[in-house]
Every structure is written in structure tokens, then in C-alpha cells.
Amino acid sequence: MARIRLLEDAELSDAARAQVQKVEASGADASVLRGLAHRQDMFDHYNQFYYPTHQGGLVEPDLKELVRLKIARLNDCFT
């Protein structure tokens, strides 16, 4: 399976670094953001879609995260 190198803070754009630091300060994992940061255009679109979707709706965000982690584990993805 292909692996994407996760960018370090010094390699992130200012906007990406701010978002990554915000996520990590909350205690969450920012690996997906560090991977997407290779393509700033995708990073921006992902943030516009994902965060409102993740926080809204009928299913609690914590349950959505558990489902995301289970799907990742089933696909040998460890982010």
C-alpha cells in the first residue's frame, strides 16, 4: 500500500500550519491534514467539506470518528 509522507510544521503553509496546530492542540490527530498539505488546493477543499460535515448531522462527532478509525484499520491505514 502506498504511503504519503506527513509534512513537518516547517514544510506547511501558514494556513495549513495554523489548522494542524489547532487540531493537535485539541488532542486530535492531524495526520490527514499533514498528508493533504502536499496539495494546498485539496487541503482547502477538504477543510471546507469535512469539518462542517463532521460536526453537524444526526450522528455524534465522536461516533463518526470511531467509524472512521474502524474503516481505516480495516484498510490497513494507521492514521
N, C-alpha and C positions, 0 to 999 in steps of 0.2 A: 504494500500500500504506500502511496506517495506521502511524503511528509513535507509540510511547509515550515520553514524556519520562522520562529517567532521573533519579531523585531524587538530590539532593546530600546529603552527610553531615548537614548541619543539618536536613534535612527527614525523615530516617529516625527511626524509633522507636529506643529504646535497644537492643532486641533485634536489630533489623534492622541497625543500625549496627555492632554487635559482629560479626555474621555477615559483613557486607560487608568489614569491615576484616580479619577472619581470612582470607577468601578472597583478598583483594588482597595481604595480607602473604605469602601462599604463592606469589605471582606469577601467579595465575589471574585471569580476567576475571569481575567481579561484575556485569556489565550486566544479566543476567537478574534477579538479586536486586534491583537498583535499580529495575527496571521493575515487578516484582511487589510491591514495597514500597508501591505505591499502595493495595494491598488487603492489610492485615496478615493477615487470615484466610487468603487464598490463599498468602501468603508462608510462613506457618506450616505449612500442609498440604504445600506444595511441598518444604520442607526435610525434613519427616518422611518423604516418599516418595523424593525424588531422591537425597539423599546416601547412604543405605544401599544403594539400587539401583545407584548409580554405582560405589560402592566394592566391592560384592560381585559374586558370579556367576563365570562361567567366562571371560568376556572381560575383558581388562585395562582398567582405567580410562582409560589413555592412548588405546587404540584406540576406546573408546566416545566419547571427546572428539573424536577425529578424525572419526568418523562424524557426530557432532552438528554439527561445523563444516561438513562437506561438505553435509549436508542444509540447514543454514542458508544456505549460499552458493547452493545450487540454488534456494532460495526467495527470493533477494534480501534475506536477513536478515543484517545485518552485526554481530551480537552475538557 
